[in-house]
Amino acid sequence: MLSKIAFFETDDRPDIAADRARLLPALRRHLQSLGRDATVAPAPGGTLGACYDADISGEKRFLKTHLPGARARANLAKEADILEQLYGNTVVLERFEIPLANGAARLCLMMPALVPQAAPMPPADAAAMASACSERLKDWQPDGLASFDHYLASAAGALETLSSRGLLDRAGATEVRRLIALLGDGLADLPEALCHGDFGPKNIMLQGGVRRVIDWEDAFRGIAGYDYLYWLTFMENRPFLQEAAFGRTGLSPDVERAILVLVVLLKSYLAVLSGEHLQHAMSAEDRIAEILDLPV
């Protein structure tokens, strides 16, 4: 989520559609230069990247590259490293460089064509999957991961923006500020984990009927239990909020509520930056109030 926020906070943004259009012929040329019989077409989705569906020598593949810039490249490389830690060579089949006409190159990952889940996961499954990923990655110490402090800093700016634009009432803002401060004050005593950063339904796919967690570009060093609580904030998982918000992470209810509020606050801020809030059926104020009012 933070990479999307950073993208929309800057005025100097690349033209994503134009960049994807330039990449497509370069990708086709590169695959053909390797003697591969390949057809490639843009894939839907991928907010800050370029993704393609491909048929390579009769095998369905998914190709993923990145926007211009060192940070975007590093985030994709980080995702590949994490996927290899979790799943060996079964998800990231290849890494290669796409040569561009200007002499630059883009990192590209080749993956199998995974399929979406047919129905929402039960909360117990989501909590177990998030915990299992954290357990697998607990002894891995990659460089360059963002810390939870970045989320706290972004939350402060988000709260100011929503309040100043009249998108959050004074009472709600006061309680959100208290909960964010609670997280900051207690952070040193909370259990640490490598968190996915965007652990949502679209990033949990099936490979031969087995669930795989993909899209780790926003992975960060955070709080154990964060990913499950983040998963709960998706609208399709909203029916689970009343029964499954507390007691599944090992954190205290106050901390669980604070993380839920932080996530919804940052999601609401991102929606304001991108303009998507204008199409939302539920306002930021109502979404945050729903979290604040959840019974323990």
C-alpha positions, 0 to 999 in steps of 0.5 A: 500500500505504501508504494501506491501512496508514494506514487500518488503523492508525487507530481512527477508520475510516469505515464503508466499506460504509455510505459506498458505500451512501450514495454510490450513490443520490447518483451515480444522481441526479447522472447523471440530473440531467445527462439521461443514461440511466444504470444504476449498480451497485456493482462488486466490489473497491476496498479503500479506495474506491467503484467502480461499473459503469455503463451510460451511454447504451449505453456500459459505464463504470467509475466510481470515487470515494473515501472521506471526507477530503481525503487520499483525495480528493487521492489520487484526483485524483493518480491521474487526473493520472497516467493523463492523463499516461500515456494522455491522455483515453483512460482518464479520460474525465471528472472530475466532482463527486457532490453529497451531501445534507450539502452535501459533494461527492466527486470521481468519475472515469469510465473505460471498462470495462477487462478483466482479463488472461487470464493472468499476464504474463511477467516481462520484460513486467512489467519493461518495462511498469514501466520504460516508465511510469517513463520517461513520468513522469520529467519530471513533478513533482507536489506531495504525493507520498510519498517512500521514507522513508515506506516505510522508516519504516513498515517499521521499525514493521512489523518491530517488530510482526511480531517482537513477535507471534512472527510472525518469528524472531530470525534472520529479523528480524536479516537483514531489519533489515540489508537495510532499513538497507542501503536507507536508507543507500544511498538517496541513491545509488539511481536515483529514479523515480515508482513506482506503489505497487501495481503488481500483476496486478489493476491491469494491465488491457486496453483494446482488447487494449492493457495499461493500468496503473491505480489510481495512488492510492499513487504515490510518489517511490521507487526505479527498479525498485521496481514490478517487484520489487513485482509479483514478490511477488504469489502468482500471480507466485511461480513467477517468483521463482526465475528472475526476481528479480535482474538486471532492474532495473539495481540490485545484487542486495543492493538488489533483495533488500532491496526484495523483503523490504521489500515482503513485510514491509509486505504481511505487516504489512498482513495482520496489521492487517486480520486477513487473515493468519489466512486466508493459506496461507503465513506471513509468516515463510515468505514472508520466508524465501523472499526471504532464501533466493533464489539470486542 
